[in-house]
Amino acid sequence: MPASPETLPAAFYRSDAARWAEERRRIFARSWQVIGHESTVATPGQWLAETLAGYPILVVRDQAGELRGFHNVCRHRAGPLTDGERGTCEGLLVCRYHGWAYTLDGRLRFARDFGPSADFDPREYGLLPVRVETWRGLIFVAVDPEVGSLAELLRPLDARLGDRDWSGLRLALVQRHPIACDWKTYVENYLEGYHAPLVHPALDAEIDSARYAVHMEGLVALHEAPLRAPDPVYDGLWAWAWPNLGVNVYGQGLMIERMSPVGPGACRLDYLYLMPEGVEVSDQTLAMARAVVAEDAAIVEAVQVNLDAGVYEVGRLSPRHEGAVAAFQAMVRRAMTAEAPAALGAGTAA
């Protein structure tokens, strides 16, 4: 008979600035974060920018056609290099504060009106780089240069997706949903279908909840939910990858879900809808997503209130339904105690 593991203590989820700082350093700096799609940076000079777990990040297509990633932080006095989420520059990234200008490979080209200085070498003040890799058209970044292979991390999902061709997809829509809960509270909600019959009536009508299963392969959770509706929105496949990536496959196109922590006790769901060229996200898809996120937000925010109340300390996890939650909690515990720079970056949860 399988064991019923204890949950992480409630203290792991309560608003705590010190814990949040440690999670940024130990989890998010050491993991791959999806930042966008290659269709938005197709030509030299095109860039995209996001703040990921408190790290301002910039990705730009350089003159040779390569993707370059940097901290979106000028080396002068920490000014931002871009304004907004996407745009195009004319060969240089120029700080919006004092006008220092950088080439697209990160070198400092000139420090505007800086004046003579005997001890200032511009070669020592290039932009601070981050790693950039792509997977099926998605762009990922990693702050820590020692993080493991993205391809290895996502190998179980690649195997499940098989020969699905996403090469013709484009970024059709981005939606952002703020949620008043710790990011881990939401991730754990994503990692089980146990709650679906009670929380998601419309989704429950599409899938056979009694046969909903989630199993772990490495640092990837694969959801299997047999469809029973004649014209479903979903394809019956959801997947998650450490620490905060969701992949939701539809009959046509897909939605990438970034479970973005924004500070102690607060997160945001960033929905990136990818569709074939010329195809818009259907009203049916948007209506289902709107309903599901509202339902999830209501329940996880209520759970967060209870976690913060100081009454609940630990619970027990269902061997039948919450194996992926147990695996995630073990990953969090390990990441928060490990000292190796790439503790969970190589694709294993052992």
Sequence and secondary structure as in RCSB ss.txt:
>XXXX:A:sequence
MPASPETLPAAFYRSDAARWAEERRRIFARSWQVIGHESTVATPGQWLAETLAGYPILVVRDQAGELRGFHNVCR
HRAGPLTDGERGTCEGLLVCRYHGWAYTLDGRLRFARDFGPSADFDPREYGLLPVRVETWRGLIFVAVDPEVGSL
AELLRPLDARLGDRDWSGLRLALVQRHPIACDWKTYVENYLEGYHAPLVHPALDAEIDSARYAVHMEGLVALHEA
PLRAPDPVYDGLWAWAWPNLGVNVYGQGLMIERMSPVGPGACRLDYLYLMPEGVEVSDQTLAMARAVVAEDAAIV
EAVQVNLDAGVYEVGRLSPRHEGAVAAFQAMVRRAMTAEAPAALGAGTAA
>XXXX:A:secstr
     B   GGGTS  HHHHHHHIIIIITTS EEEEEGGGS STTEEEEEEETTEEEEEEE TTS EEEEES  T
TT   S SSSEEE SSEEE TTT  EEETTS EEE TT    TT  GGG    EEEEEEETTEEEEESSTT   H
HHHTHHHHHHHTT   TTEEEEEEEEEEESS HHHHHHHHT  TTHHHH HHHHHHB GGG EEEEETTEEEEE 
 B SSS SEEEEEEEETTTEEEEEESSSEEEEEEEEEETTEEEEEEEEEEETT    HHHHHHHHHHHHHHHHHH
HHHHHHHHTTS    B  TTT HHHHHHHHHHHHHTT  STTTT SS   
